[in-house]
Amino acid sequence: MNSESSRRNFLAASLALPAAALAKPNTAQSPAQPQASPDSLKLPWRTLGKTGLKVTPLSFGCMTTSDPTVIQHAADLGVVHFDTARAYQNGNNERMVGAALKSRRKQLILSSKTLAPTGKEALAQLETSLRELGTDYLDIWYLHAKLNPSEVTDDLLEAQRTARQQGKIRFAGVSTHFNMDRMLPYLVKLGQTDVVLTTYNFAMHSVAQNTNADPNAPTSDMTGAIQQARKAGIGIVTMKALAGGVSRVAVGDRLYGANQQALSRQLSQPGVPAAAIRWVLRNQSVDTAIVCMTDHDQLEENFRAAAQAYSPKDDTVLAQHLARIAPSYCRMCGACNGVCDKGVPVAEVLRYLTYAEGYGQFPMARQKFLDLPDPVRAIRCGDCASCSVDCPHGVAVRDRVSLAQDLFA
């Protein structure tokens, strides 16, 4: 067997999950069959941990949405969980979501998030969120983007307890983009979190499965961490299902110059979004996956994907896509420790780059970069003779961070 064949076999094998976590694949459907209308499909129900909330496997991530009719269409189709945050679109996202869902608020599950560093600020933000959303309670309120256990402070947890006692939230959540396989066990042990929103996608296979990899390289077992957290009763909501998003770089976009078409070819591959969503949802320990959708076509494609079972064809599609994005997509697994010798938070900066490239959210990405401390923003990778961060998954860290610095600074 030649080396290229071995590599393809590895990529396909790396997409497999432990059998106990997966639904039985359906191989009967032919890709040549006409697609069913979303109106004729019904999504099954899953229970969100010990909360008792019933959710469809597909939930609506509102971060990138500016068209309220897409949100309303999702509710018409049967999607019940809608997720926003105080920080999205400078606070305007909550207002738009609230207006779109006002007439059926009681039938839906609504979540929002706070980035506030203190309990007092978090509670103030909660009041703003409730006002903007036009509701007197949230079903889930997340402490947002917690990267390490130390960031889940007693002060913030007390704010969640206070909000629950006041009837302003039903359940307390934590969202995490980084160190996920370590954050989930910590939150289980802490015992004060009802729901976790965590990054999870097909690209997060263990590097140890690669026979050519460094045997001493750190590994990440997100599937196992999710299973254990779910067994403990925590509701599991996943994000970043598409592993970098789908390119919305437009022809003539000045930000990407001559690379715009190459970027679109890399990210906009037919069948990838649907296969990626099915990959996440076949793990029965996942209660629901939040997926950002900006238009009706995306909504209908994703709805159909969530109604179908994962198939061997999906394995092939995702293995090929994983090979394409391997040098560029940061899995935020923490294997590189996430910070370079100069102090750049690598995983965070690469996440901002994903927002611009895959989500088409350049203003948000640039603002997040500008929110970094002044000394960090001033660092330029080109000033270093070599990069101190070595990604075991093969991400070209120096090139990617340099691109982010050029675009956002």
C-alpha positions in Angstrom: 0.0 0.0 0.0 1.5 3.4 -1.0 1.9 6.3 1.4 -0.9 8.3 -0.1 -3.3 5.4 0.2 -2.3 4.9 3.8 -2.9 8.6 4.5 -6.4 8.5 3.0 -7.1 5.4 5.1 -6.0 7.1 8.3 -8.0 10.2 7.6 -11.1 8.1 7.1 -10.4 6.0 10.2 -9.8 9.1 12.3 -13.4 10.2 11.8 -14.8 7.1 13.5 -16.3 7.3 17.0 -16.6 4.6 19.7 -19.5 2.4 18.6 -21.5 2.9 21.9 -21.7 6.6 21.2 -23.1 6.4 17.7 -26.5 5.8 16.1 -26.7 3.0 13.5 -25.7 4.4 10.1 -28.2 4.3 7.3 -26.7 3.1 4.0 -29.9 2.7 2.1 -30.4 6.2 0.8 -28.9 7.0 -2.6 -27.4 10.4 -3.1 -29.2 10.5 -6.5 -32.6 10.5 -4.8 -34.5 13.9 -4.7 -34.1 15.8 -1.5 -37.1 15.9 0.7 -38.7 19.2 1.5 -38.0 20.3 5.1 -41.7 20.9 5.6 -42.2 17.1 5.2 -39.6 16.1 7.7 -39.7 15.9 11.5 -36.7 16.0 13.7 -36.7 13.6 16.7 -36.5 14.8 20.3 -33.6 14.6 22.7 -33.6 15.5 26.4 -31.1 18.1 27.5 -29.4 16.4 30.3 -31.2 16.5 33.7 -32.9 19.8 32.8 -35.8 17.9 31.3 -35.9 20.3 28.4 -36.9 18.6 25.1 -34.7 19.8 22.1 -34.4 18.9 18.5 -30.9 17.7 17.5 -30.5 20.8 15.4 -30.5 24.1 17.2 -30.2 27.6 15.7 -27.1 29.6 16.4 -28.1 33.2 15.8 -24.6 34.8 16.0 -24.3 35.5 12.2 -27.9 36.0 11.4 -29.3 39.4 10.4 -32.5 38.2 8.7 -35.3 37.5 11.3 -37.4 35.6 8.7 -34.8 32.8 8.7 -35.2 32.5 12.5 -39.0 32.5 12.2 -38.8 29.9 9.4 -36.7 27.6 11.7 -39.4 27.8 14.4 -42.0 27.0 11.8 -40.0 23.9 10.8 -39.9 22.7 14.4 -36.5 24.0 15.7 -37.1 24.9 19.4 -33.7 26.1 20.7 -32.3 29.5 19.7 -28.9 30.7 21.0 -27.6 34.2 21.1 -25.3 36.3 23.3 -24.9 39.8 24.8 -21.8 40.3 22.7 -23.1 39.3 19.3 -23.4 42.1 16.7 -22.6 44.7 19.5 -25.7 43.6 21.3 -28.1 44.0 18.4 -28.4 40.2 17.9 -30.4 39.8 21.1 -32.9 42.5 20.0 -33.4 41.0 16.6 -33.9 37.4 18.0 -36.3 38.7 20.6 -38.4 40.5 18.1 -38.4 37.5 15.7 -39.6 35.0 18.4 -41.8 37.3 20.5 -45.1 35.7 19.5 -44.0 32.2 20.5 -41.6 32.7 23.3 -43.2 30.3 25.7 -43.0 27.4 23.3 -39.2 27.9 22.7 -35.9 27.5 24.5 -33.9 30.7 24.5 -30.3 31.0 25.7 -27.8 33.8 25.9 -24.4 34.4 27.4 -22.2 36.8 29.3 -18.5 37.6 29.0 -18.5 39.7 32.2 -15.5 39.0 34.4 -17.4 39.7 37.7 -20.7 38.5 39.1 -22.0 42.1 39.5 -21.3 42.9 35.8 -22.8 39.6 34.7 -26.0 40.3 36.5 -26.2 43.7 35.0 -25.6 42.2 31.5 -28.4 39.7 32.2 -30.8 42.5 32.9 -29.8 44.0 29.5 -30.2 40.7 27.8 -33.7 40.2 29.2 -34.7 43.7 28.1 -33.3 43.3 24.6 -34.9 39.9 24.1 -38.2 41.1 25.4 -38.5 38.3 28.0 -38.5 38.0 31.7 -36.4 34.8 31.9 -33.8 32.8 29.9 -34.0 29.1 29.7 -30.2 28.8 29.7 -27.6 31.5 30.7 -24.0 30.7 29.9 -20.8 32.0 31.4 -19.2 32.5 28.0 -15.9 31.4 26.5 -14.3 30.0 29.7 -10.9 28.6 28.6 -9.6 27.3 31.9 -11.2 26.1 35.2 -9.8 29.1 37.0 -12.1 31.4 34.9 -15.2 29.8 36.3 -15.0 31.8 39.5 -17.1 31.5 42.7 -18.3 35.0 42.1 -19.7 34.2 38.6 -21.3 30.9 39.9 -22.9 32.9 42.7 -24.3 35.3 40.1 -25.9 32.3 38.3 -27.4 31.1 41.6 -28.8 34.5 42.3 -30.3 34.8 38.9 -32.0 31.4 39.3 -33.4 32.3 42.7 -34.9 35.4 41.2 -36.5 33.4 38.4 -34.5 35.2 35.7 -32.9 32.0 34.5 -34.0 28.4 34.5 -30.6 26.7 34.1 -27.0 27.6 34.5 -24.5 26.9 31.7 -20.8 27.4 30.8 -19.5 27.6 27.2 -15.9 26.6 26.3 -13.9 26.8 23.1 -10.5 25.6 24.5 -9.3 22.8 26.7 -12.7 21.2 26.2 -11.6 17.7 27.3 -10.3 19.1 30.5 -13.1 21.7 31.1 -15.9 19.2 30.9 -14.6 16.9 33.7 -13.9 19.9 35.9 -17.5 21.2 35.5 -18.8 17.7 36.3 -16.8 17.7 39.5 -17.9 21.2 40.3 -21.5 20.1 40.2 -23.1 23.5 39.6 -23.5 23.5 35.8 -26.6 22.2 34.1 -25.6 22.7 30.5 -22.3 22.9 28.7 -21.8 24.5 25.3 -18.7 23.0 23.8 -16.7 22.9 20.5 -17.1 19.5 18.9 -16.6 18.4 15.3 -15.1 15.8 12.9 -11.7 17.4 12.9 -11.2 16.6 16.6 -9.8 13.1 16.3 -6.9 11.9 18.4 -3.5 12.6 17.0 -2.3 9.3 18.5 -4.2 7.4 15.8 -1.8 8.7 13.2 1.1 6.1 13.0 3.4 8.9 11.7 2.7 11.2 14.7 4.9 11.8 17.7 4.0 9.1 20.2 4.6 11.5 23.0 2.2 14.2 21.6 -0.7 15.1 23.8 -4.1 13.7 22.7 -7.7 14.9 23.1 -10.6 12.6 23.8 -13.6 14.9 23.3 -16.0 12.0 22.6 -15.1 10.4 25.9 -15.3 13.7 27.8 -18.8 14.4 26.3 -20.0 10.9 27.2 -18.9 11.1 30.8 -20.4 14.6 31.2 -23.7 13.4 29.8 -23.7 10.4 32.1 -23.3 12.8 35.0 -26.5 14.6 33.8 -25.0 17.6 32.2 -26.9 18.7 29.1 -24.5 18.7 26.1 -24.9 21.4 23.4 -22.2 21.5 20.8 -20.9 24.3 18.5 -18.4 24.7 15.6 -19.8 21.6 13.9 -18.5 22.7 10.5 -14.9 23.0 11.7 -14.2 26.4 10.5 -17.4 27.3 8.8 -18.3 27.7 5.1 -16.6 30.4 3.2 -18.6 33.5 2.4 -15.7 35.4 0.9 -17.2 37.4 -2.0 -15.6 38.0 -5.3 -13.7 41.2 -5.1 -13.4 41.1 -1.3 -10.4 43.4 -0.8 -9.4 41.7 2.5 -8.2 38.5 0.8 -6.8 39.8 -2.4 -5.8 37.1 -4.9 -6.5 34.4 -2.3 -10.2 34.8 -2.2 -11.0 32.1 -4.8 -8.6 29.6 -3.2 -10.2 30.2 0.2 -13.7 29.7 -1.2 -12.6 26.4 -3.0 -11.1 25.2 0.3 -14.1 25.9 2.5 -17.1 25.7 0.2 -17.1 22.0 -0.6 -20.4 20.4 -1.6 -21.8 18.0 1.0 -19.4 19.0 3.8 -21.8 21.0 6.0 -24.5 18.3 6.0 -22.0 15.5 6.6 -20.3 17.5 9.4 -23.7 18.0 11.2 -24.5 14.3 10.9 -21.1 13.4 12.3 -21.8 15.4 15.5 -25.4 14.2 15.9 -24.6 10.6 15.5 -23.0 10.8 19.0 -26.0 10.0 21.2 -24.4 11.8 24.1 -24.8 15.1 22.2 -28.3 16.5 23.0 -28.2 19.2 20.3 -25.9 21.0 18.0 -26.1 24.8 17.5 -25.3 25.7 13.9 -25.1 29.3 12.6 -27.4 29.8 9.6 -27.7 33.1 7.7 -30.2 32.3 5.0 -33.1 30.0 4.1 -31.1 27.8 1.9 -28.6 27.0 4.7 -31.5 26.4 7.1 -33.2 23.9 4.9 -30.0 22.1 4.0 -29.1 21.8 7.7 -32.6 20.7 8.7 -32.5 17.9 6.1 -29.0 16.9 7.3 -30.2 16.6 10.9 -33.1 14.4 9.8 -30.8 11.9 8.1 -28.4 9.3 9.5 -24.7 9.3 9.1 -23.4 7.2 6.2 -20.2 5.8 4.8 -20.3 8.4 2.1 -20.1 11.1 4.8 -16.9 9.4 6.0 -15.3 9.9 2.6 -16.5 13.5 2.2 -15.2 14.5 5.7 -11.9 12.7 5.3 -11.2 14.6 2.1 -12.2 17.9 3.7 -10.1 17.2 6.7 -7.1 16.8 4.5 -7.9 20.2 2.9 -8.2 22.2 6.1 -5.5 20.4 8.2 -2.9 23.2 7.7 -5.4 25.9 8.6 -8.0 24.8 11.1 -7.1 25.1 14.8 -9.0 22.4 16.8 -8.6 24.4 20.0 -7.6 21.1 21.7 -4.9 22.7 23.9 -2.2 20.3 22.9 0.1 23.2 22.1 -0.7 24.9 25.4 -2.3 27.7 23.4 0.2 30.5 24.1 3.5 31.2 22.3 6.7 32.3 24.1 5.9 36.0 23.3 2.4 35.7 24.8 0.1 35.4 21.8 -3.0 33.3 22.6 -2.7 31.2 19.5 -6.0 29.3 19.7 -8.0 32.5 20.3 -6.4 34.4 17.5 -7.0 31.5 15.1 -10.6 31.4 16.2 -11.0 35.1 15.3 -9.5 34.3 11.9 -12.1 31.5 11.4 -14.9 34.0 12.2 -13.6 36.2 9.3 -12.9 33.5 6.8 -15.6 30.9 7.4 -18.4 32.9 9.0 -18.0 36.1 7.0 -17.9 38.1 10.2 -14.8 40.3 9.7 -15.9 43.2 11.9 -16.6 40.9 14.9 -13.2 39.1 14.3 -11.3 42.4 14.1 -13.0 43.7 17.3 -12.1 40.6 19.2 -8.5 41.0 18.1 -8.5 44.7 19.1 -9.8 43.7 22.5 -6.6 41.8 23.2 -4.1 43.6 25.5 -1.9 46.2 23.8 1.4 44.3 24.2 -0.2 41.2 22.6 -1.6 43.1 19.7 1.8 44.6 19.0 3.5 41.3 18.5 4.3 40.2 15.0 5.2 36.6 14.1 7.5 37.9 11.4 9.8 39.3 14.0 10.6 35.8 15.3 13.3 33.6 13.8 11.1 30.5 14.5 7.8 29.7 16.0 7.7 28.2 19.6 4.2 26.7 19.0 4.2 23.2 17.4 0.8 22.0 16.4 0.6 18.1 16.6 -2.3 18.3 14.0 -0.1 20.1 11.4 -1.6 23.6 11.5 0.8 26.2 10.0 0.6 28.3 13.2 3.1 31.0 12.2 1.5 31.6 8.8 -2.0 31.6 10.2 -1.3 33.9 13.1 0.7 36.2 10.8 -2.4 36.4 8.5 -4.6 37.4 11.5 -2.1 40.1 12.5 -2.0 41.5 9.0 -5.8 41.5 8.6 -6.9 42.7 12.0 -4.2 45.0 13.3 
